Each structure stands twice: as C-alpha cells, then as structure tokens.
Amino acid sequence: MAVVFEDVFGHRLHLDTDHQRHIVAEHPEVRPYLKQLGVVFRSPDWVKRSRRDPNVYLYYRFYPDLLDGKYLLGIARIGSRSCVLTCYVTDSIKQGEVLWPTP
C-alpha cells in the first residue's frame, strides 16, 4: 500500500510498495525507522540537492539511538508526481547545494 508524506517544502512524496520492499531488502537496519520517514521529510535537519540529478533531494535527520548516532537519509525525486526513491542510514552529509535550512 502506498504512503504519502509531505515534506518541509510542501511537496507530496509518494512511497509505493515496490520502493518500500526495496528499502527493507537493501537496508534492513532501517526497518524499525520506516515509521519515522514522515518526520525525516517534514522536519529534517538538512536537505541537500543531489549533485547528479537536480530533481533529487536528500533529507537528513539525526537520531542518537540509531546505530549509536547516525542520520536517517530519505531520498526523493521532486516533480509532477514526487516520489520516495530510497532511505538508508549514514554518518555523513554529502556535499552539495543546501536547500534546508534556508541559506
């Protein structure tokens, strides 16, 4: 079943069943945090634009209890029907244009 999140910019981000399965299969450590994705998108610590694709945004939110303190990273393509591409755990924020907090 698809889920829709609203991000900090007001975009509606669709997460379909296939992408949910991909996230859990490829990044099983994220499973307990999937319910936090709405918070990651709505209230991120950082949002960066992908250097490879200007329509892809990277949303970071730090969780001190996630593997001894890591970021949950949600990645979405913004467009006429914005969608969540994936989500995984990282300990660093990629370089690139900062979209949030507003520079």
N, CA, C and O atoms as CSV, one atom per row, in Angstrom:
chain,resi,resn,atom,element,x,y,z
A,1,MET,N,N,0.845,-1.186,0.000
A,1,MET,CA,C,0.000,0.000,0.000
A,1,MET,C,C,0.889,1.248,0.000
A,1,MET,O,O,1.831,1.342,0.787
A,2,ALA,N,N,0.597,2.178,-0.858
A,2,ALA,CA,C,1.382,3.406,-0.966
A,2,ALA,C,C,1.122,4.322,0.228
A,2,ALA,O,O,0.032,4.350,0.800
A,3,VAL,N,N,2.155,5.060,0.574
A,3,VAL,CA,C,2.090,6.030,1.662
A,3,VAL,C,C,2.464,7.381,1.054
A,3,VAL,O,O,3.299,7.452,0.152
A,4,VAL,N,N,1.843,8.448,1.553
A,4,VAL,CA,C,2.170,9.789,1.075
A,4,VAL,C,C,2.645,10.619,2.254
A,4,VAL,O,O,1.987,10.690,3.292
A,5,PHE,N,N,3.811,11.252,2.071
A,5,PHE,CA,C,4.377,12.145,3.069
A,5,PHE,C,C,4.364,13.564,2.524
A,5,PHE,O,O,4.391,13.765,1.310
A,6,GLU,N,N,4.324,14.528,3.396
A,6,GLU,CA,C,4.517,15.915,2.977
A,6,GLU,C,C,5.868,16.364,3.489
A,6,GLU,O,O,6.204,16.139,4.652
A,7,ASP,N,N,6.650,17.002,2.619
A,7,ASP,CA,C,7.975,17.432,3.049
A,7,ASP,C,C,7.958,18.867,3.561
A,7,ASP,O,O,6.921,19.529,3.561
A,8,VAL,N,N,9.108,19.329,3.992
A,8,VAL,CA,C,9.274,20.654,4.589
A,8,VAL,C,C,8.919,21.771,3.595
A,8,VAL,O,O,8.633,22.894,4.010
A,9,PHE,N,N,8.934,21.475,2.298
A,9,PHE,CA,C,8.628,22.458,1.261
A,9,PHE,C,C,7.175,22.383,0.785
A,9,PHE,O,O,6.748,23.186,-0.045
A,10,GLY,N,N,6.422,21.418,1.312
A,10,GLY,CA,C,5.030,21.244,0.906
A,10,GLY,C,C,4.823,20.264,-0.240
A,10,GLY,O,O,3.700,20.115,-0.720
A,11,HIS,N,N,5.881,19.592,-0.691
A,11,HIS,CA,C,5.736,18.564,-1.724
A,11,HIS,C,C,5.080,17.325,-1.132
A,11,HIS,O,O,5.329,16.975,0.022
A,12,ARG,N,N,4.246,16.668,-1.915
A,12,ARG,CA,C,3.652,15.386,-1.519
A,12,ARG,C,C,4.526,14.282,-2.104
A,12,ARG,O,O,4.649,14.157,-3.322
A,13,LEU,N,N,5.131,13.485,-1.230
A,13,LEU,CA,C,6.081,12.439,-1.633
A,13,LEU,C,C,5.403,11.082,-1.519
A,13,LEU,O,O,4.961,10.691,-0.439
A,14,HIS,N,N,5.322,10.370,-2.627
A,14,HIS,CA,C,4.657,9.068,-2.672
A,14,HIS,C,C,5.696,7.963,-2.488
A,14,HIS,O,O,6.731,7.949,-3.154
A,15,LEU,N,N,5.404,7.045,-1.580
A,15,LEU,CA,C,6.241,5.869,-1.366
A,15,LEU,C,C,5.404,4.643,-1.718
A,15,LEU,O,O,4.509,4.255,-0.967
A,16,ASP,N,N,5.701,4.038,-2.862
A,16,ASP,CA,C,4.910,2.887,-3.294
A,16,ASP,C,C,5.444,1.594,-2.666
A,16,ASP,O,O,6.509,1.572,-2.049
A,17,THR,N,N,4.685,0.544,-2.841
A,17,THR,CA,C,5.000,-0.752,-2.238
A,17,THR,C,C,6.340,-1.293,-2.723
A,17,THR,O,O,7.105,-1.846,-1.933
A,18,ASP,N,N,6.630,-1.142,-4.005
A,18,ASP,CA,C,7.900,-1.651,-4.545
A,18,ASP,C,C,9.098,-0.960,-3.894
A,18,ASP,O,O,10.084,-1.617,-3.561
A,19,HIS,N,N,9.020,0.350,-3.710
A,19,HIS,CA,C,10.128,1.058,-3.071
A,19,HIS,C,C,10.228,0.708,-1.584
A,19,HIS,O,O,11.328,0.656,-1.034
A,20,GLN,N,N,9.090,0.468,-0.933
A,20,GLN,CA,C,9.122,0.016,0.465
A,20,GLN,C,C,9.853,-1.314,0.568
A,20,GLN,O,O,10.686,-1.498,1.455
A,21,ARG,N,N,9.549,-2.240,-0.332
A,21,ARG,CA,C,10.213,-3.550,-0.333
A,21,ARG,C,C,11.713,-3.398,-0.589
A,21,ARG,O,O,12.532,-4.052,0.058
A,22,HIS,N,N,12.060,-2.537,-1.530
A,22,HIS,CA,C,13.474,-2.283,-1.831
A,22,HIS,C,C,14.206,-1.775,-0.595
A,22,HIS,O,O,15.289,-2.260,-0.268
A,23,ILE,N,N,13.621,-0.810,0.085
A,23,ILE,CA,C,14.270,-0.231,1.267
A,23,ILE,C,C,14.530,-1.314,2.311
A,23,ILE,O,O,15.641,-1.423,2.829
A,24,VAL,N,N,13.527,-2.101,2.617
A,24,VAL,CA,C,13.661,-3.125,3.654
A,24,VAL,C,C,14.641,-4.225,3.228
A,24,VAL,O,O,15.403,-4.730,4.053
A,25,ALA,N,N,14.621,-4.595,1.942
A,25,ALA,CA,C,15.518,-5.651,1.461
A,25,ALA,C,C,16.975,-5.186,1.430
A,25,ALA,O,O,17.869,-5.920,1.849
A,26,GLU,N,N,17.210,-3.993,0.945
A,26,GLU,CA,C,18.574,-3.488,0.782
A,26,GLU,C,C,19.146,-2.847,2.043
A,26,GLU,O,O,20.362,-2.807,2.231
A,27,HIS,N,N,18.267,-2.352,2.900
A,27,HIS,CA,C,18.711,-1.629,4.097
A,27,HIS,C,C,17.898,-2.090,5.310
A,27,HIS,O,O,17.125,-1.306,5.863
A,28,PRO,N,N,18.061,-3.350,5.733
A,28,PRO,CA,C,17.227,-3.894,6.807
A,28,PRO,C,C,17.341,-3.138,8.132
A,28,PRO,O,O,16.419,-3.182,8.946
A,29,GLU,N,N,18.456,-2.450,8.354
A,29,GLU,CA,C,18.613,-1.681,9.591
A,29,GLU,C,C,17.622,-0.522,9.682
A,29,GLU,O,O,17.428,0.045,10.758
A,30,VAL,N,N,17.000,-0.171,8.571
A,30,VAL,CA,C,16.053,0.941,8.522
A,30,VAL,C,C,14.645,0.508,8.939
A,30,VAL,O,O,13.818,1.341,9.310
A,31,ARG,N,N,14.382,-0.793,8.877
A,31,ARG,CA,C,13.020,-1.286,9.145
A,31,ARG,C,C,12.373,-0.654,10.390
A,31,ARG,O,O,11.235,-0.196,10.294
A,32,PRO,N,N,13.040,-0.609,11.547
A,32,PRO,CA,C,12.387,-0.017,12.717
A,32,PRO,C,C,12.139,1.489,12.583
A,32,PRO,O,O,11.372,2.062,13.356
A,33,TYR,N,N,12.774,2.116,11.625
A,33,TYR,CA,C,12.671,3.570,11.473
A,33,TYR,C,C,11.785,3.990,10.309
A,33,TYR,O,O,11.627,5.188,10.071
A,34,LEU,N,N,11.203,3.049,9.578
A,34,LEU,CA,C,10.361,3.415,8.438
A,34,LEU,C,C,9.220,4.338,8.851
A,34,LEU,O,O,8.820,5.221,8.092
A,35,LYS,N,N,8.703,4.131,10.046
A,35,LYS,CA,C,7.610,4.991,10.513
A,35,LYS,C,C,8.090,6.412,10.796
A,35,LYS,O,O,7.276,7.325,10.932
A,36,GLN,N,N,9.394,6.604,10.885
A,36,GLN,CA,C,9.967,7.938,11.122
A,36,GLN,C,C,10.166,8.727,9.834
A,36,GLN,O,O,10.512,9.907,9.884
A,37,LEU,N,N,9.953,8.096,8.681
A,37,LEU,CA,C,10.199,8.789,7.420
A,37,LEU,C,C,9.392,10.077,7.298
A,37,LEU,O,O,9.885,11.068,6.760
A,38,GLY,N,N,8.172,10.071,7.789
A,38,GLY,CA,C,7.365,11.290,7.750
A,38,GLY,C,C,8.038,12.435,8.483
A,38,GLY,O,O,7.975,13.583,8.044
A,39,VAL,N,N,8.680,12.126,9.596
A,39,VAL,CA,C,9.396,13.144,10.371
A,39,VAL,C,C,10.644,13.594,9.612
A,39,VAL,O,O,10.965,14.782,9.586
A,40,VAL,N,N,11.339,12.649,9.000
A,40,VAL,CA,C,12.546,12.984,8.227
A,40,VAL,C,C,12.201,13.981,7.127
A,40,VAL,O,O,12.917,14.962,6.931
A,41,PHE,N,N,11.109,13.734,6.410
A,41,PHE,CA,C,10.736,14.620,5.315
A,41,PHE,C,C,10.116,15.935,5.792
A,41,PHE,O,O,10.364,16.986,5.200
A,42,ARG,N,N,9.332,15.883,6.830
A,42,ARG,CA,C,8.613,17.082,7.308
A,42,ARG,C,C,9.489,17.980,8.171
A,42,ARG,O,O,9.321,19.199,8.174
A,43,SER,N,N,10.423,17.377,8.904
A,43,SER,CA,C,11.230,18.146,9.853
A,43,SER,C,C,12.694,17.697,9.797
A,43,SER,O,O,13.225,17.201,10.790
A,44,PRO,N,N,13.348,17.867,8.645
A,44,PRO,CA,C,14.734,17.410,8.505
A,44,PRO,C,C,15.713,18.356,9.188
A,44,PRO,O,O,15.403,19.522,9.433
A,45,ASP,N,N,16.890,17.840,9.489
A,45,ASP,CA,C,17.981,18.700,9.948
A,45,ASP,C,C,18.613,19.408,8.753
A,45,ASP,O,O,18.999,20.574,8.837
A,46,TRP,N,N,18.713,18.685,7.643
A,46,TRP,CA,C,19.313,19.199,6.410
A,46,TRP,C,C,18.565,18.647,5.209
A,46,TRP,O,O,18.061,17.524,5.235
A,47,VAL,N,N,18.501,19.452,4.154
A,47,VAL,CA,C,18.081,18.952,2.846
A,47,VAL,C,C,19.112,19.450,1.847
A,47,VAL,O,O,19.435,20.637,1.799
A,48,LYS,N,N,19.618,18.520,1.051
A,48,LYS,CA,C,20.603,18.857,0.020
A,48,LYS,C,C,20.042,18.449,-1.336
A,48,LYS,O,O,19.225,17.533,-1.433
A,49,ARG,N,N,20.488,19.135,-2.376
A,49,ARG,CA,C,20.146,18.750,-3.746
A,49,ARG,C,C,21.217,17.771,-4.218
A,49,ARG,O,O,22.406,17.976,-3.972
A,50,SER,N,N,20.797,16.716,-4.891
A,50,SER,CA,C,21.738,15.754,-5.439
A,50,SER,C,C,22.629,16.435,-6.469
A,50,SER,O,O,22.167,17.255,-7.263
A,51,ARG,N,N,23.896,16.088,-6.447
A,51,ARG,CA,C,24.821,16.642,-7.446
A,51,ARG,C,C,24.641,15.967,-8.793
A,51,ARG,O,O,25.011,16.535,-9.821
A,52,ARG,N,N,24.076,14.760,-8.806
A,52,ARG,CA,C,23.870,14.028,-10.060
A,52,ARG,C,C,22.561,14.373,-10.752
A,52,ARG,O,O,22.480,14.372,-11.981
A,53,ASP,N,N,21.529,14.670,-9.955
A,53,ASP,CA,C,20.204,14.944,-10.516
A,53,ASP,C,C,19.576,16.091,-9.725
A,53,ASP,O,O,19.253,15.912,-8.551
A,54,PRO,N,N,19.396,17.258,-10.336
A,54,PRO,CA,C,18.883,18.414,-9.603
A,54,PRO,C,C,17.447,18.256,-9.110
A,54,PRO,O,O,16.981,19.050,-8.292
A,55,ASN,N,N,16.739,17.229,-9.604
A,55,ASN,CA,C,15.372,16.978,-9.146
A,55,ASN,C,C,15.310,16.005,-7.975
A,55,ASN,O,O,14.224,15.663,-7.509
A,56,VAL,N,N,16.463,15.560,-7.500
A,56,VAL,CA,C,16.510,14.622,-6.374
A,56,VAL,C,C,17.007,15.367,-5.137
A,56,VAL,O,O,18.047,16.025,-5.160
A,57,TYR,N,N,16.235,15.245,-4.057
A,57,TYR,CA,C,16.558,15.886,-2.781
A,57,TYR,C,C,16.942,14.818,-1.765
A,57,TYR,O,O,16.387,13.719,-1.753
A,58,LEU,N,N,17.904,15.165,-0.915
A,58,LEU,CA,C,18.376,14.280,0.143
A,58,LEU,C,C,18.004,14.905,1.491
A,58,LEU,O,O,18.460,16.001,1.817
A,59,TYR,N,N,17.186,14.217,2.262
A,59,TYR,CA,C,16.661,14.703,3.542
A,59,TYR,C,C,17.362,13.955,4.676
A,59,TYR,O,O,17.298,12.728,4.748
A,60,TYR,N,N,18.024,14.691,5.550
A,60,TYR,CA,C,18.784,14.091,6.656
A,60,TYR,C,C,18.144,14.461,7.986
A,60,TYR,O,O,17.772,15.612,8.209
A,61,ARG,N,N,18.021,13.479,8.860
A,61,ARG,CA,C,17.606,13.738,10.242
A,61,ARG,C,C,18.431,12.837,11.149
A,61,ARG,O,O,18.514,11.627,10.936
A,62,PHE,N,N,19.039,13.442,12.164
A,62,PHE,CA,C,19.913,12.716,13.085
A,62,PHE,C,C,19.090,12.047,14.178
A,62,PHE,O,O,18.177,12.647,14.745
A,63,TYR,N,N,19.434,10.783,14.464
A,63,TYR,CA,C,18.816,10.021,15.546
A,63,TYR,C,C,19.926,9.468,16.433
A,63,TYR,O,O,20.696,8.617,15.988
A,64,PRO,N,N,20.026,9.935,17.684
A,64,PRO,CA,C,21.102,9.484,18.561
A,64,PRO,C,C,21.027,7.993,18.894
A,64,PRO,O,O,22.044,7.390,19.236
A,65,ASP,N,N,19.836,7.389,18.798
A,65,ASP,CA,C,19.691,5.971,19.123
A,65,ASP,C,C,19.831,5.066,17.895
A,65,ASP,O,O,19.720,3.846,18.021
A,66,LEU,N,N,20.065,5.624,16.744
A,66,LEU,CA,C,20.205,4.849,15.517
A,66,LEU,C,C,21.666,4.458,15.336
A,66,LEU,O,O,22.493,5.284,14.950
A,67,LEU,N,N,21.980,3.191,15.617
A,67,LEU,CA,C,23.351,2.680,15.486
A,67,LEU,C,C,24.369,3.607,16.143
A,67,LEU,O,O,25.370,3.976,15.529
A,68,ASP,N,N,24.111,3.974,17.380
A,68,ASP,CA,C,24.997,4.837,18.181
A,68,ASP,C,C,25.143,6.253,17.617
A,68,ASP,O,O,26.186,6.884,17.791
A,69,GLY,N,N,24.117,6.746,16.953
A,69,GLY,CA,C,24.109,8.116,16.472
A,69,GLY,C,C,24.413,8.245,14.997
A,69,GLY,O,O,25.569,8.393,14.602
A,70,LYS,N,N,23.377,8.188,14.184
A,70,LYS,CA,C,23.527,8.301,12.721
A,70,LYS,C,C,22.353,9.114,12.167
A,70,LYS,O,O,21.370,9.388,12.856
A,71,TYR,N,N,22.500,9.482,10.899
A,71,TYR,CA,C,21.414,10.151,10.185
A,71,TYR,C,C,20.568,9.119,9.462
A,71,TYR,O,O,21.089,8.157,8.897
A,72,LEU,N,N,19.261,9.328,9.485
A,72,LEU,CA,C,18.369,8.606,8.605
A,72,LEU,C,C,18.218,9.501,7.380
A,72,LEU,O,O,17.814,10.657,7.501
A,73,LEU,N,N,18.534,8.979,6.223
A,73,LEU,CA,C,18.530,9.729,4.978
A,73,LEU,C,C,17.395,9.234,4.098
A,73,LEU,O,O,17.359,8.066,3.711
A,74,GLY,N,N,16.469,10.132,3.787
A,74,GLY,CA,C,15.403,9.834,2.841
A,74,GLY,C,C,15.698,10.551,1.537
A,74,GLY,O,O,16.057,11.729,1.540
A,75,ILE,N,N,15.551,9.852,0.427
A,75,ILE,CA,C,15.865,10.429,-0.878
A,75,ILE,C,C,14.594,10.413,-1.726
A,75,ILE,O,O,13.930,9.384,-1.853
A,76,ALA,N,N,14.266,11.575,-2.304
A,76,ALA,CA,C,13.044,11.687,-3.098
A,76,ALA,C,C,13.305,12.446,-4.392
A,76,ALA,O,O,14.130,13.358,-4.443
A,77,ARG,N,N,12.591,12.050,-5.424
A,77,ARG,CA,C,12.614,12.779,-6.699
A,77,ARG,C,C,11.424,13.734,-6.695
A,77,ARG,O,O,10.284,13.323,-6.476
A,78,ILE,N,N,11.703,15.007,-6.939
A,78,ILE,CA,C,10.672,16.039,-6.936
A,78,ILE,C,C,10.258,16.317,-8.375
A,78,ILE,O,O,11.100,16.551,-9.242
A,79,GLY,N,N,8.960,16.287,-8.613
A,79,GLY,CA,C,8.446,16.529,-9.956
A,79,GLY,C,C,6.935,16.594,-9.937
A,79,GLY,O,O,6.330,16.890,-8.907
A,80,SER,N,N,6.322,16.316,-11.082
A,80,SER,CA,C,4.860,16.388,-11.163
A,80,SER,C,C,4.203,15.362,-10.239
A,80,SER,O,O,3.120,15.609,-9.708
A,81,ARG,N,N,4.846,14.227,-10.048
A,81,ARG,CA,C,4.412,13.249,-9.033
A,81,ARG,C,C,5.659,12.854,-8.254
A,81,ARG,O,O,6.360,11.908,-8.612
A,82,SER,N,N,5.921,13.589,-7.191
A,82,SER,CA,C,7.134,13.368,-6.399
A,82,SER,C,C,7.069,12.017,-5.707
A,82,SER,O,O,6.007,11.589,-5.255
A,83,CYS,N,N,8.226,11.342,-5.626
A,83,CYS,CA,C,8.229,10.014,-5.024
A,83,CYS,C,C,9.501,9.777,-4.212
A,83,CYS,O,O,10.557,10.349,-4.484
A,84,VAL,N,N,9.362,8.921,-3.214
A,84,VAL,CA,C,10.481,8.489,-2.390
A,84,VAL,C,C,11.218,7.404,-3.168
A,84,VAL,O,O,10.613,6.435,-3.628
A,85,LEU,N,N,12.533,7.578,-3.310
A,85,LEU,CA,C,13.340,6.595,-4.039
A,85,LEU,C,C,13.928,5.549,-3.111
A,85,LEU,O,O,13.897,4.355,-3.410
A,86,THR,N,N,14.467,6.001,-1.979
A,86,THR,CA,C,15.069,5.071,-1.027
A,86,THR,C,C,15.282,5.781,0.300
A,86,THR,O,O,15.003,6.970,0.457
A,87,CYS,N,N,15.785,5.007,1.240
A,87,CYS,CA,C,16.074,5.517,2.578
A,87,CYS,C,C,17.165,4.627,3.153
A,87,CYS,O,O,17.108,3.405,3.016
A,88,TYR,N,N,18.155,5.230,3.792
A,88,TYR,CA,C,19.191,4.431,4.439
A,88,TYR,C,C,19.864,5.219,5.541
A,88,TYR,O,O,19.582,6.402,5.736
A,89,VAL,N,N,20.756,4.559,6.259
A,89,VAL,CA,C,21.465,5.143,7.391
A,89,VAL,C,C,22.830,5.630,6.916
A,89,VAL,O,O,23.502,4.951,6.140
A,90,THR,N,N,23.235,6.809,7.385
A,90,THR,CA,C,24.550,7.338,7.040
A,90,THR,C,C,25.101,8.122,8.230
A,90,THR,O,O,24.354,8.591,9.089
A,91,ASP,N,N,26.427,8.249,8.257
A,91,ASP,CA,C,27.036,9.034,9.326
A,91,ASP,C,C,27.571,10.366,8.815
A,91,ASP,O,O,28.164,11.132,9.575
A,92,SER,N,N,27.364,10.645,7.525
A,92,SER,CA,C,27.866,11.907,6.987
A,92,SER,C,C,26.858,12.523,6.025
A,92,SER,O,O,26.026,11.833,5.436
A,93,ILE,N,N,26.959,13.827,5.885
A,93,ILE,CA,C,26.105,14.582,4.975
A,93,ILE,C,C,26.909,14.871,3.716
A,93,ILE,O,O,28.019,15.397,3.788
A,94,LYS,N,N,26.352,14.529,2.577
A,94,LYS,CA,C,27.051,14.717,1.309
A,94,LYS,C,C,27.226,16.200,0.992
A,94,LYS,O,O,26.474,17.049,1.469
A,95,GLN,N,N,28.225,16.481,0.188
A,95,GLN,CA,C,28.427,17.841,-0.280
A,95,GLN,C,C,27.340,18.165,-1.293
A,95,GLN,O,O,26.734,17.274,-1.889
A,96,GLY,N,N,27.109,19.448,-1.471
A,96,GLY,CA,C,26.115,19.867,-2.450
A,96,GLY,C,C,25.351,21.072,-1.959
A,96,GLY,O,O,25.578,21.578,-0.860
A,97,GLU,N,N,24.447,21.515,-2.796
A,97,GLU,CA,C,23.655,22.707,-2.509
A,97,GLU,C,C,22.709,22.448,-1.336
A,97,GLU,O,O,21.951,21.478,-1.336
A,98,VAL,N,N,22.768,23.334,-0.336
A,98,VAL,CA,C,21.888,23.229,0.827
A,98,VAL,C,C,20.550,23.895,0.484
A,98,VAL,O,O,20.507,25.059,0.085
A,99,LEU,N,N,19.464,23.137,0.646
A,99,LEU,CA,C,18.125,23.672,0.425
A,99,LEU,C,C,17.409,23.983,1.735
A,99,LEU,O,O,16.524,24.837,1.797
A,100,TRP,N,N,17.818,23.261,2.785
A,100,TRP,CA,C,17.227,23.450,4.125
A,100,TRP,C,C,18.283,23.151,5.149
A,100,TRP,O,O,18.974,22.149,4.963
A,101,PRO,N,N,18.492,23.897,6.207
A,101,PRO,CA,C,17.753,25.132,6.438
A,101,PRO,C,C,18.059,26.158,5.351
A,101,PRO,O,O,19.133,26.165,4.750
A,102,THR,N,N,17.088,27.010,5.127
A,102,THR,CA,C,17.225,28.001,4.052
A,102,THR,C,C,18.500,28.811,4.258
A,102,THR,O,O,18.695,29.427,5.306
A,103,PRO,N,N,19.372,28.801,3.238
A,103,PRO,CA,C,20.650,29.539,3.366
A,103,PRO,C,C,20.440,31.042,3.461
A,103,PRO,O,O,21.408,31.795,3.572
